């Protein structure tokens, strides 16, 4: 376990190019494996999660040239029904991989069962939310009795389209069902209570698939003849950029600039929350990258932040950034409340419980609620000692708390940041943070 102490910083400043987008990297590799062509993916995210996805593509029989850390990966697809499912796919900590690949596997030719497994953290995450709709489509998908991994998937059973109503908005579940719909007879539709990120839909359209929209639903008419993902580059990950942006809001003098970041509106709900809180954040739109809007974000320390409330309708567009809202709330005037965020309880950790524990450990006045949390602003953080619980977002949250604190924060398990942001500590050093 790696322990790092982040010292208080009077000011941070500079320019950061955050790691490429994790969600887009996962989807690019998997759709390239389903393609009828050789696909070049520039700037894939180098992380443990995306490495697991590239290994899964290779295990499924796709041709793979290069590694996840080479700056470019070339995947030669086997077609939408041409993959060869292996006995086991190790998804490590990647919930996105497990849920999306399940939707892909059920549409492959008949074969033996593939078991989707992962690390201890992934084995605690709910998988009935994908198993139930896939079974309703005719597939054989069996998680454990608790509804968690390992998940057994038998490919090759006849699939039929359906309308699936998601009780909770989830891009991963939506994507799983749509990917199964590629090989189902008839139309497959997904309805969400509020829209979630649409990376899968954008990438399917770019691959030549007719993605339909009707009455608040998104759908696919299957079986599709094939798909051809074009060569693409991966923009910067907004969820990673959010940590640098918040560092700028709290301590940016003169400013922190994040370049080339993905600005998909399904991902950038934090920007609206920061605006309500009175933060000094400016967005400079740039060219589209991989069919996704991108640009630069500049954040400066301004006046006193004001408390706000995040509602359930906003959660899907900022689910990974909600821990940062807790930190901002601790340093704002008033009480900041997050509601409708039950999904946080089934992330890499129970992020409602662990975020509240972390905030309390550094001196914040935070309260756990069933569907979120409340943080009463004190305008300052004393500092303290926290644990990441193996959760990359918590490790980085502890680091930012240290930078914004009075006496520093010691983070145990800082290595967890490598899941999505391997260069996080180095980037914080580049902005002027000091560690011990």
C-alpha positions as CSV (number, residue, x, y, z in Angstrom):
1,X,0.0,0.0,0.0
2,X,1.3,3.4,-1.0
3,X,0.9,6.2,1.5
4,X,1.3,9.9,0.4
5,X,0.8,13.1,2.4
6,X,-0.5,16.1,0.4
7,X,0.6,19.3,2.0
8,X,-1.5,22.5,2.0
9,X,-1.0,24.8,-1.0
10,X,-1.5,28.5,-1.0
11,X,-1.7,28.5,-4.8
12,X,-1.7,26.0,-7.7
13,X,-1.3,27.0,-11.3
14,X,-0.3,25.6,-14.7
15,X,-1.6,23.6,-17.6
16,X,-2.6,19.9,-17.5
17,X,-3.4,17.5,-20.2
18,X,-5.3,14.8,-18.3
19,X,-5.4,11.2,-19.3
20,X,-7.6,10.1,-22.2
21,X,-11.2,9.3,-21.6
22,X,-11.7,5.9,-19.9
23,X,-15.3,5.4,-21.0
24,X,-14.5,6.2,-24.6
25,X,-11.4,4.0,-24.5
26,X,-13.4,1.0,-23.2
27,X,-16.0,1.4,-26.0
28,X,-13.5,2.0,-28.8
29,X,-11.6,-1.2,-28.0
30,X,-14.8,-3.3,-27.8
31,X,-16.5,-1.9,-30.9
32,X,-13.2,-2.2,-32.8
33,X,-13.3,-5.9,-31.9
34,X,-16.8,-6.2,-33.4
35,X,-15.9,-4.3,-36.5
36,X,-15.3,-5.5,-40.0
37,X,-12.0,-3.6,-40.4
38,X,-8.7,-2.8,-38.8
39,X,-9.2,0.1,-36.4
40,X,-6.5,2.5,-35.2
41,X,-7.1,4.0,-31.7
42,X,-4.9,6.9,-30.9
43,X,-4.2,8.0,-27.3
44,X,-6.2,5.2,-25.5
45,X,-6.1,5.6,-21.7
46,X,-3.3,3.8,-20.1
47,X,-4.8,2.3,-17.0
48,X,-5.5,-1.0,-15.2
49,X,-9.2,-0.9,-16.3
50,X,-8.5,-0.2,-20.0
51,X,-5.7,-2.8,-20.0
52,X,-8.2,-5.3,-18.9
53,X,-10.5,-4.4,-21.8
54,X,-7.7,-4.7,-24.3
55,X,-6.8,-8.1,-22.8
56,X,-10.5,-9.1,-23.2
57,X,-10.5,-8.1,-26.9
58,X,-7.4,-10.3,-27.4
59,X,-9.0,-13.2,-25.5
60,X,-12.1,-12.9,-27.7
61,X,-10.0,-13.4,-30.8
62,X,-9.6,-9.9,-32.1
63,X,-6.2,-9.0,-33.5
64,X,-4.3,-6.6,-31.3
65,X,-1.2,-4.7,-32.2
66,X,0.5,-2.6,-29.5
67,X,-0.2,-2.3,-25.9
68,X,-2.3,0.1,-23.9
69,X,0.7,2.1,-22.9
70,X,2.1,2.6,-26.4
71,X,0.0,5.7,-27.3
72,X,-1.7,3.8,-30.1
73,X,-3.5,0.5,-30.3
74,X,-4.6,-1.3,-33.5
75,X,-7.5,-3.7,-33.2
76,X,-8.5,-6.0,-36.1
77,X,-12.1,-6.9,-35.6
78,X,-13.8,-10.3,-36.2
79,X,-17.2,-8.9,-37.1
80,X,-20.3,-8.4,-35.0
81,X,-20.9,-12.2,-34.6
82,X,-17.4,-13.5,-35.2
83,X,-15.8,-13.3,-31.7
84,X,-14.6,-16.5,-30.0
85,X,-15.6,-16.4,-26.4
86,X,-12.9,-17.8,-24.0
87,X,-13.7,-19.8,-20.8
88,X,-12.9,-16.9,-18.6
89,X,-12.5,-13.1,-18.9
90,X,-10.8,-11.3,-16.1
91,X,-12.4,-7.9,-15.8
92,X,-10.2,-6.9,-12.9
93,X,-11.8,-3.7,-11.5
94,X,-13.6,-2.7,-14.7
95,X,-17.3,-2.6,-14.2
96,X,-17.8,-1.0,-17.6
97,X,-16.0,-4.0,-19.2
98,X,-18.0,-6.6,-17.4
99,X,-21.4,-5.0,-18.2
100,X,-20.6,-4.2,-21.9
101,X,-18.9,-7.4,-22.7
102,X,-21.9,-9.4,-21.4
103,X,-24.1,-7.7,-24.0
104,X,-21.6,-8.6,-26.7
105,X,-21.1,-12.2,-25.6
106,X,-24.8,-13.1,-25.7
107,X,-24.9,-12.3,-29.4
108,X,-22.0,-14.5,-30.5
109,X,-22.2,-17.9,-32.1
110,X,-23.2,-20.9,-29.9
111,X,-20.3,-22.0,-27.7
112,X,-19.3,-22.9,-24.2
113,X,-20.0,-20.8,-21.2
114,X,-17.8,-17.8,-20.5
115,X,-17.3,-16.7,-16.9
116,X,-16.8,-13.0,-16.3
117,X,-14.9,-12.4,-13.1
118,X,-12.9,-9.6,-11.4
119,X,-11.2,-8.4,-8.2
120,X,-12.8,-8.3,-4.8
121,X,-14.2,-4.8,-5.4
122,X,-15.9,-5.8,-8.7
123,X,-17.2,-9.0,-7.1
124,X,-19.4,-6.8,-4.8
125,X,-21.0,-4.8,-7.6
126,X,-24.6,-5.6,-8.8
127,X,-25.0,-7.5,-12.0
128,X,-28.7,-8.4,-12.0
129,X,-29.3,-5.1,-13.6
130,X,-27.7,-6.5,-16.8
131,X,-28.6,-10.1,-16.3
132,X,-32.4,-9.5,-16.0
133,X,-32.8,-7.6,-19.3
134,X,-30.5,-9.9,-21.2
135,X,-32.4,-13.0,-19.9
136,X,-35.6,-11.2,-21.0
137,X,-34.1,-11.0,-24.5
138,X,-33.6,-14.8,-24.5
139,X,-30.0,-15.0,-23.2
140,X,-28.5,-17.2,-20.5
141,X,-26.7,-14.9,-18.1
142,X,-26.2,-16.1,-14.5
143,X,-24.6,-14.1,-11.7
144,X,-24.2,-15.5,-8.2
145,X,-27.1,-15.9,-5.9
146,X,-26.4,-12.4,-4.5
147,X,-26.6,-11.0,-8.0
148,X,-22.9,-10.2,-8.1
149,X,-19.9,-11.6,-10.2
150,X,-18.7,-14.1,-11.2
151,X,-21.3,-14.0,-14.1
152,X,-21.7,-17.0,-16.4
153,X,-22.7,-16.2,-20.0
154,X,-23.7,-18.7,-22.6
155,X,-23.5,-17.3,-26.1
156,X,-25.6,-18.3,-29.1
157,X,-29.2,-18.5,-27.8
158,X,-31.7,-16.7,-30.0
159,X,-32.3,-13.1,-28.9
160,X,-35.4,-11.0,-29.5
161,X,-35.8,-7.3,-29.2
162,X,-37.7,-5.7,-26.3
163,X,-38.4,-2.4,-24.5
164,X,-36.3,-2.2,-21.3
165,X,-37.3,0.4,-18.7
166,X,-34.2,1.3,-16.6
167,X,-35.3,2.1,-13.0
168,X,-32.0,4.0,-12.5
169,X,-30.2,5.8,-15.4
170,X,-27.1,3.9,-16.2
171,X,-24.9,4.3,-19.3
172,X,-23.4,0.9,-18.7
173,X,-26.7,-1.0,-18.5
174,X,-28.1,1.0,-21.5
175,X,-25.0,0.1,-23.5
176,X,-25.1,-3.6,-22.5
177,X,-28.7,-3.9,-23.8
178,X,-28.0,-2.0,-27.0
179,X,-25.0,-4.1,-27.7
180,X,-27.1,-7.2,-27.3
181,X,-29.6,-5.6,-29.6
182,X,-27.1,-5.7,-32.4
183,X,-27.7,-9.4,-32.7
184,X,-31.4,-9.6,-31.6
185,X,-34.4,-10.1,-33.9
186,X,-36.5,-6.9,-34.1
187,X,-36.1,-3.6,-32.3
188,X,-34.4,-3.2,-28.9
189,X,-35.3,-0.1,-27.0
190,X,-34.0,1.4,-23.7
191,X,-35.9,4.1,-21.7
192,X,-34.1,5.9,-18.9
193,X,-35.7,8.1,-16.2
194,X,-33.1,10.8,-17.2
195,X,-30.5,10.6,-20.0
196,X,-27.1,9.1,-19.2
197,X,-23.9,9.6,-21.1
198,X,-24.3,8.6,-24.8
199,X,-20.8,7.6,-25.8
200,X,-22.0,4.1,-27.0
201,X,-24.7,5.7,-29.2
202,X,-22.3,8.2,-30.7
203,X,-19.7,5.5,-31.5
204,X,-22.3,3.1,-32.9
205,X,-23.6,5.8,-35.3
206,X,-20.0,6.5,-36.3
207,X,-19.7,2.8,-37.1
208,X,-22.7,2.9,-39.5
209,X,-25.4,1.6,-37.1
210,X,-28.8,3.2,-37.3
211,X,-29.4,4.3,-33.6
212,X,-33.0,5.3,-33.3
213,X,-34.6,7.8,-30.9
214,X,-38.3,7.9,-30.1
215,X,-40.4,9.1,-27.2
216,X,-37.4,9.5,-24.9
217,X,-36.0,6.1,-25.8
218,X,-33.0,5.0,-27.7
219,X,-33.1,1.8,-29.9
220,X,-31.5,-0.5,-32.4
221,X,-33.1,-2.6,-35.1
222,X,-31.4,-6.0,-35.3
223,X,-29.7,-8.0,-36.3
224,X,-27.3,-5.6,-37.9
225,X,-25.3,-6.7,-40.9
226,X,-22.1,-5.4,-39.5
227,X,-20.3,-2.3,-38.2
228,X,-17.1,-0.5,-39.1
229,X,-15.7,1.8,-36.4
230,X,-13.5,4.5,-38.0
231,X,-10.0,5.2,-36.8
232,X,-10.3,7.6,-33.8
233,X,-8.4,9.6,-31.2
234,X,-9.5,9.6,-27.6
235,X,-10.1,13.0,-25.9
236,X,-9.2,13.8,-22.3
237,X,-11.4,12.3,-19.6
238,X,-13.7,14.9,-18.0
239,X,-13.9,12.8,-14.8
240,X,-10.1,13.0,-14.4
241,X,-10.1,16.7,-15.5
242,X,-12.7,17.4,-12.7
243,X,-10.0,17.0,-10.1
244,X,-7.7,19.5,-11.7
245,X,-10.6,21.9,-12.3
246,X,-11.6,21.7,-8.6
247,X,-8.0,22.2,-7.6
248,X,-8.2,25.4,-9.7
249,X,-11.5,26.5,-8.1
250,X,-10.1,26.0,-4.6
251,X,-6.5,27.2,-5.0
252,X,-6.0,28.4,-8.6
253,X,-3.8,31.5,-8.7
254,X,-3.5,32.7,-11.4
255,X,-5.3,29.7,-13.0
256,X,-5.4,26.0,-13.7
257,X,-6.0,25.1,-17.4
258,X,-7.1,21.7,-18.5
259,X,-6.6,21.1,-22.3
260,X,-8.3,18.9,-24.8
261,X,-10.9,17.5,-22.5
262,X,-14.1,15.7,-23.5
263,X,-17.1,18.0,-23.1
264,X,-20.0,15.6,-23.8
265,X,-23.0,17.3,-22.1
266,X,-23.8,13.9,-20.6
267,X,-20.6,14.1,-18.6
268,X,-20.2,17.7,-17.6
269,X,-22.9,18.3,-15.0
270,X,-20.2,19.4,-12.6
271,X,-19.8,22.6,-14.6
272,X,-23.4,23.6,-14.0
273,X,-22.9,22.9,-10.2
274,X,-19.7,25.0,-10.1
275,X,-21.5,27.9,-11.8
276,X,-24.3,27.8,-9.2
277,X,-21.7,27.8,-6.5
278,X,-20.1,30.9,-7.9
279,X,-16.9,29.3,-9.1
280,X,-14.7,31.1,-11.6
281,X,-14.6,28.5,-14.5
282,X,-14.5,29.3,-18.2
283,X,-14.9,26.8,-21.0
284,X,-13.2,27.3,-24.4
285,X,-14.8,24.9,-27.0
286,X,-12.5,23.2,-29.4
287,X,-12.8,20.7,-32.3
288,X,-14.8,17.5,-32.0
289,X,-12.7,14.4,-31.2
290,X,-14.0,10.9,-31.9
291,X,-17.4,12.5,-32.6
292,X,-17.4,14.1,-29.1
293,X,-17.1,17.8,-28.3
294,X,-13.9,18.8,-26.6
295,X,-12.1,21.9,-25.5
296,X,-10.1,23.6,-22.7
297,X,-11.3,24.5,-19.2
298,X,-9.8,27.3,-17.1
299,X,-10.4,27.4,-13.4
300,X,-9.4,30.2,-10.9
301,X,-9.9,30.8,-7.2
302,X,-12.6,33.4,-6.9
303,X,-14.9,34.6,-4.1
304,X,-16.6,32.6,-1.4
305,X,-18.3,29.5,-2.8
306,X,-22.0,29.2,-2.1
307,X,-23.7,25.9,-1.1
308,X,-26.0,24.2,-3.6
309,X,-28.3,21.2,-4.0
310,X,-27.7,18.4,-6.5
311,X,-30.9,16.6,-7.5
312,X,-31.4,13.1,-8.9
313,X,-32.0,14.4,-12.4
314,X,-28.4,15.8,-12.4
315,X,-26.7,12.7,-11.0
316,X,-26.2,10.8,-14.3
317,X,-24.2,13.6,-15.8
318,X,-21.8,13.9,-12.9
319,X,-22.0,10.6,-10.9
320,X,-18.2,10.3,-10.8
321,X,-17.8,13.9,-9.7
322,X,-20.2,13.8,-6.7
323,X,-17.4,13.2,-4.2
324,X,-15.9,16.5,-5.3
325,X,-19.2,18.2,-4.6
326,X,-18.8,17.0,-1.0
327,X,-15.4,18.6,-0.8
328,X,-16.6,21.8,-2.4
329,X,-19.5,21.9,0.0
330,X,-17.1,21.6,3.0
331,X,-15.4,24.9,1.8
332,X,-18.6,26.7,0.9
333,X,-21.0,29.0,2.8
334,X,-24.2,27.1,3.8
335,X,-25.2,23.4,3.5
336,X,-24.6,21.5,0.3
337,X,-26.9,18.5,-0.3
338,X,-26.7,15.7,-2.8
339,X,-30.0,13.7,-3.4
340,X,-31.0,10.8,-5.6
341,X,-27.5,9.4,-5.8
342,X,-28.2,5.8,-4.6
343,X,-25.9,4.7,-7.5
344,X,-22.9,5.8,-5.5
345,X,-23.4,2.9,-3.1
346,X,-22.5,0.4,-5.8
347,X,-19.4,2.0,-7.2
348,X,-15.8,0.7,-6.4
349,X,-16.8,1.4,-2.8
350,X,-20.0,2.6,-1.2
351,X,-19.2,6.1,-2.1
352,X,-21.9,7.6,0.0
353,X,-20.5,6.0,3.2
354,X,-16.8,6.3,2.2
355,X,-17.0,10.0,1.0
356,X,-18.7,11.0,4.2
357,X,-16.1,9.1,6.3
358,X,-13.3,10.8,4.4
359,X,-14.8,14.3,4.8
360,X,-15.3,13.7,8.5
361,X,-11.7,12.4,8.8
362,X,-10.3,15.7,7.5
363,X,-12.5,17.8,9.7
364,X,-15.7,18.4,7.6
365,X,-19.2,18.4,9.0
366,X,-20.7,15.7,6.7
367,X,-23.9,13.6,7.1
368,X,-24.7,10.4,5.4
369,X,-28.2,10.0,3.9
370,X,-29.8,7.0,2.2
371,X,-29.6,8.6,-1.3
372,X,-26.7,11.0,-0.8
373,X,-25.1,13.3,1.7
374,X,-25.2,16.7,3.3
375,X,-22.1,18.8,4.0
376,X,-22.3,22.0,6.2
377,X,-19.6,24.4,5.0
378,X,-17.0,25.5,7.5
379,X,-14.9,27.5,5.0
380,X,-11.8,25.6,6.0
381,X,-10.5,22.0,6.5
382,X,-8.2,21.1,9.4
383,X,-6.7,18.0,7.6
384,X,-6.1,14.4,8.8
385,X,-5.6,10.9,7.6
386,X,-7.8,8.9,5.1
387,X,-8.0,5.6,3.3
388,X,-8.8,5.0,-0.3
389,X,-10.6,1.7,0.2
390,X,-9.1,0.7,-3.1
391,X,-11.3,3.4,-4.8
392,X,-9.4,5.7,-7.3
393,X,-11.9,8.6,-6.8
394,X,-11.4,8.5,-3.1
395,X,-7.6,8.5,-3.3
396,X,-7.7,11.6,-5.5
397,X,-10.4,13.2,-3.3
398,X,-8.1,12.8,-0.3
399,X,-5.3,14.4,-2.2
400,X,-7.3,17.5,-3.1
401,X,-8.5,17.7,0.5
402,X,-4.9,17.9,1.5
403,X,-4.1,20.6,-0.9
404,X,-7.0,22.7,0.4
405,X,-6.5,21.9,4.1
406,X,-4.8,23.7,6.9
407,X,-2.3,21.0,7.9
408,X,-2.3,18.4,5.1
409,X,-3.9,15.0,4.5
410,X,-2.2,11.6,4.5
411,X,-3.8,9.2,2.0
412,X,-3.3,5.5,2.5
413,X,-3.8,3.5,-0.7
414,X,-2.8,6.2,-3.1
415,X,-2.0,3.6,-5.7
416,X,-5.7,3.2,-6.4
417,X,-5.5,6.4,-8.5
418,X,-3.8,4.3,-11.2
419,X,-7.2,2.8,-12.2
420,X,-8.1,5.9,-14.1
421,X,-5.4,8.5,-13.6
422,X,-1.9,7.0,-13.3
423,X,-0.1,10.4,-13.5
424,X,-2.4,12.1,-11.0
425,X,0.3,12.8,-8.3
426,X,2.8,13.9,-11.0
427,X,0.3,16.3,-12.5
428,X,-0.5,17.7,-9.0
429,X,3.2,18.2,-8.5
430,X,3.3,20.1,-11.8
431,X,0.6,22.5,-10.6
432,X,2.6,23.2,-7.4
433,X,1.3,20.6,-4.9
434,X,3.8,19.3,-2.4
435,X,3.8,15.7,-1.1
436,X,5.7,13.7,1.5
